[in-house]
């Protein structure tokens, strides 16, 4: 966790500088509501820089978008949920918060959050459940300073399973929300 | 009767009829006790040369009657004679086999490229004709004509209209060779034959709902990566987008007068039930709760809308007056009840209920709140009544693949409609259309 935070920190720091933000929201995830919203209005036209800047960590290995850096929290784009629950689990909280900070730092970047459910239960109810999951993530992102117009949500319910098959091993892969940048 | 029982007892439990591309498998889940013994003799051909048309029609009639659960049809191989009209019938041939009723018929060319199908239904014990009809038909309408004959026999002998000459709509998804998914909305005869595609998309299609006249389908389409509700004319393919708000646009349900759609929208923050006046394009909101409210269904008299809500913590069925008002909880048994729809007489609901870890189709009697579970799968869903209330069609999973099944409302006869490759789901039984009744 610490390592990955450090590795994408330079990108984030650059973005935050561009955005004219004074504080860095809590990376630990231990206190999610504390991070002050990034003032997105100040970002202006330079806002896409953060998304395109190559990240040079101390190792100097990663030069692509932080979203594609396997060592970045932003690399996690699928968030899994417990059955019939829309609560972001503790093990995915840091990743969701990192996405929130990334969006806050890059106001021109938009993401679509697709909510999904496993196949159990009725289809339209699962559409509603998938929307709840997507909206729960959206609220966390906005708490980190992402603007509402950066986030599109759509629920596919059980219509687009990630894993076929009827059993818990498939179901737990299907109860999810996906970030699509 | 004893002999008949033995015959039924030795009949195979699985009975498959293969025709065209589809296969219909009828699975008699319990004994056919109480089913009326009937003999449907292969219909004859009174034209030049030889033709199987008569046999095909009578096989469809026999299969319809059999799968209703109300009839035990005599296998053709057990018949002692093959009469084609009243003049050939020896009633004792059928009495000795324990038959209560007998159907005979004949097909002849009508001289205009079509056919005339004649059938007669007899009471074997009284030795008299109960009904008889001549149907003009064409090559294209042979199946439909056979279903109409089955409907007439069913009505004459049970006192209830038949629902064989109706349709079902359902969703199929198939994986294409390039790995992409193709989703189709299809319409087929109620026995699963003659499927026709009315919409195809690379994105999900959901929740088909028949207009009360059986000429339109409302459905949800995710084309352009956004859920929208469309109304499509089944016979012309013309369609209009009627709801495309922010968030969920789902679960369309026609009002009995065909003027309105109840639907689920989350445009105001979370899923609520709305009523859309289709011609006026005006929207009114029926529910107002922070919980999930979805899956509306109108009562046949148009006074109430049932819906699924988790306002009590778990999904249960609730009811609200169709013009707004107090919400009343309807289901209390079990931890999960969803996707309700009314029986045509308005006296019961069919819904999905959870039993342990399994999801099953059940009927809730609205006068005494008795819940009768009808299916035995693990993931059964989307139940829909036949327009005469005699059967329920639903989606089930067999070896991980979605298939359709139907069950008689007493749970006695269950059948699989093995339609084709692909994942088949969300069946909805059409209402009667005007053409269903034109010959009666």
Interface residues (C-beta under 8 A of the other chain):
Chain A: X112 X119 X120 X121 X122 X123 X124 X125 X127 X128 X129 X131 X132 X153 X154 X155 X156 X157 X159 X160 X164 X165 X166
Chain B: X204 X206 X207 X222 X225 X226 X227 X247 X248 X250 X251 X264 X266 X270 X271 X292 X294 X295 X308 X310 X315 X336 X338 X339 X352 X354 X359 X378 X379 X381 X382 X397 X400 X425 X426
